[in-house]
Amino acid sequence: MIECDVVILGGGASGLMCAIEAGGRGRRVLVIERSERVGKKILISGGGRCNFTNIHAAPANYLSSNPHFCKSALARYRPADFIALVERHGVGYHEKERGQLFCDDSAKQIVALLLDECRAAGVRIEVDCAATSIERDGDVFVLATSLGAVRATSLVVATGGLSIPKMGATGFGYDVARQFGHKVVPPTAALVPLTWSEASKARYADLSGIALPVEATCGAARFDGGMLFTHRGISGPSILQISSYWRPGDALRVNLLPGIDVAARLVERRRGRPNAELRTVLAEMLPSRLAQRLSETTFDGRPLRQFTEADLRAVASRLQSYDFEPSGTEGWRTAEVTLGGVDTRELSSTTMASKLVPGLYFIGEVVDVTGHLGGFNFQWAWASGHAAGQAV
């Protein structure tokens, strides 16, 4: 029988941060990780350099059924706090773009500093260890694990969501939530590439590899950044961002030429080069294969002199509000995060504690709080882990 004050299910970013804070307060902390090592998603993030936070992180960068829920934790543990931790451990870092901070060297440095902090706080970490059942015995949680029975007064669920199942993702955290009476907002794949319908695949699949800067819009959501054509659909930062808002049947409009007065340029070309074909002029602004395809399928290849100015303005309008018709997403296999999770209406925004069961906490991706692309989800992991670690 293992006796401890706090048992944390999950050795990812939020779980380790919670362990550091709780251990630093003198709590006896045990972290149980199902995989053979902790921090596996940290290690693969940012191309192996870990986009560990974003200096612009704010509540507006998060999706939740209760958009106010994340405010308290984010306000009490800011990007500057984690940056200070990174600097204290001598980890070099740089801003790539838009406030995204990456390690100069390797994501292994982030895992190493978290483990160093855990050791300093007296945290016990067990890997290759699964909890097979959890029961409540009075004020104590009793877990059956591959280590044997574990008893703790506080249980923190930091098991993550369903994204990237090859990394060991499961719905166990949601099962625990439901076991103790919590509602779960249905999880869906987020920050994920969108896939073509059969008709769209026939039109676009052979454009795979073409990338260009765009502005993608779905409802009120709008993101600019790169878009990449793939064999299966479209990807790239702007599409990953919009995927958190898009649902099958929703209109997805893409400005293929943001920041350009396309109408003026086409009219000017018509005056100066009336015999030039539209596809030739479009290739001055778009990748040539894409310009060719759009000329074949959406416009026609007539010389510019055969277009009126009104025609050219209509072409420009279409290019800057181009409708794509995805049929779905690539799903959990490539999703970076999970949208949905444990319903925040039943959690304390200050401590991440359950309002239904004393001593039960939920943190990180398992909670219905999902960040934008670019380090925001790591900042939620640090902030929610810190909030719970200060309370358990």
C-alpha positions, -999 to +999 in steps of 0.1 A: +000+000+000+014+034-010+002+063+011+005+099-003-012+132-001-016+137-039-017+113-067-016+127-102-028+107-132-006+117-161+030+128-165+025+154-192+029+192-190+000+199-167+006+169-144+043+177-139+036+214-132+010+204-106+035+180-090+062+207-088+038+231-071+023+206-047+056+190-038+071+225-032+044+230-006+054+199+013+028+175-001+038+139-007+032+136-044+030+105-067+028+109-104+015+079-123+022+078-161+009+050-183+036+054-209+072+044-206+083+080-201+069+113-191+064+143-213+060+125-247+039+152-263+063+178-251+091+160-268+074+159-302+060+195-301+074+223-322+093+199-344+112+186-314+119+221-301+088+226-281+067+258-286+065+260-248+044+292-245+032+323-263+040+357-248+006+370-260-015+343-242-048+357-231-084+343-226-093+353-261-069+326-274-090+298-258-122+280-267-146+266-241-183+263-234-175+287-206-150+312-221-145+330-187-133+298-170-097+301-180-092+337-169-083+331-133-056+305-139-041+323-168-039+355-148-021+339-119+005+320-139+016+340-169+040+333-198+066+354-180+064+330-150+073+300-172+099+319-191+116+327-158+117+290-150+132+283-184+158+310-179+166+297-144+175+264-159+197+280-186+176+268-215+181+290-246+150+300-265+138+323-292+107+338-306+098+323-339+068+345-348+037+360-332+049+355-297+057+318-301+087+307-280+108+277-289+138+261-274+170+269-293+181+233-289+156+206-279+123+199-263+142+175-241+154+205-221+118+213-211+112+178-199+146+178-181+138+211-162+104+198-152+120+165-139+147+185-121+120+206-104+101+175-095+132+159-079+138+191-059+103+190-047+105+154-036+080+142-062+078+104-069+072+095-105+063+061-117+061+053-155+047+022-172+021+024-145-017+022-151-046+028-127-071+001-133-097+013-108-104+043-086-127+042-055-137+066-028-132+054+007-145+082+030-122+112+024-096+091+006-091+080-030-080+043-034-065+034-067-057-001-079-025+002-100+003-019-114+023-008-083-004-021-060-029-001-040-024+037-037-042+059-012-043+097-014-064+125-001-062+144-034-066+130-070-055+151-099-066+139-134-041+152-160-045+124-185-049+147-216-074+143-244-078+119-274-054+136-298-025+116-313-035+081-301-001+067-312+013+087-282-009+067-259-039+090-257-071+075-243-104+086-229-095+074-194-098+109-179-133+113-192-142+079-177-130+091-143-150+123-147-182+104-155-175+079-127-176+108-102-207+124-117-191+150-140-205+159-174-181+158-204-185+182-233-182+158-263-145+157-274-137+165-310-104+167-329-089+203-330-060+219-347-063+193-374-061+192-412-093+193-431-101+166-457-116+168-492-150+155-504-147+132-534-156+160-558-130+183-542-104+156-542-107+152-580-102+189-584-074+196-559-056+165-548-029+167-575-020+202-561-004+185-531+027+204-519+015+238-529+017+263-501+006+300-499-003+327-474-041+330-470-067+343-446-093+316-436-127+324-423-155+303-407-184+322-392-169+349-370-135+332-367-107+345-390-070+334-391-042+344-414-012+323-421+001+295-444-022+270-462-009+238-476-026+215-502-022+178-493-033+146-510-061+144-485-072+180-481-057+213-468-035+220-438-011+247-426-013+271-397-044+290-409-063+258-416-053+242-383-066+273-365-099+274-383-105+237-378-113+243-341-143+264-353-153+245-385-179+218-385-191+196-414-215+217-434-201+250-424-189+275-450-151+278-452-140+308-471-103+315-480-088+347-492-061+334-515-045+368-519-047+387-486-033+422-485-034+426-523-057+449-543-064+421-568-091+440-587-068+469-593-040+447-604-062+428-629-076+460-644-041+475-647-029+443-665-059+444-688-049+480-698-012+472-702-013+436-715-048+430-731-036+399-749-023+381-718-044+352-707-060+353-672-040+323-661-008+340-669-016+371-649-029+350-620+004+331-620+021+364-611+002+364-578-004+327-571+016+295-574+015+286-611-001+252-608-029+267-586-034+296-611-037+270-639-062+249-620-084+279-610-083+291-646-095+256-658-122+250-631-134+284-618-126+310-645-116+306-681-084+312-700-096+340-723-073+369-729-078+398-706-092+420-734-123+397-735-131+405-698-149+436-688-136+455-658-167+443-640-157+407-649-123+412-635-136+426-603-158+396-600-127+373-605-109+393-578-138+390-554-139+352-559-102+348-553-104+368-521-135+349-509-129+314-523-152+286-510-136+253-502-159+224-493-141+201-468-160+169-459-143+164-425-110+163-407-081+139-404-094+131-369-075+121-339-045+107-358-031+141-366-051+164-343-028+184-321-053+189-293-088+180-281-118+204-282-142+197-254-136+177-222-146+179-186-174+205-182-159+236-165-193+245-149-186+218-124-150+229-116-135+258-096-118+282-120-094+292-092-083+257-081-094+233-108-112+214-080-144+194-086-175+211-072-190+176-068-162+156-051-139+170-025-102+164-033-108+157-070-091+180-096-090+181-134-062+200-153-048+205-188-062+191-220-088+168-203-107+200-193-130+218-218-104+246-225-086+245-259-060+270-270-051+283-304-021+271-323+012+286-312+021+277-276-013+286-260-021+250-250+012+246-232+005+279-213-029+264-203-011+233-191+013+253-170-014+276-156-040+250-148-013+227-133+000+256-112-036+264-100-043+229-088-008+224-074-013+255-052-046+240-039-042+203-034 
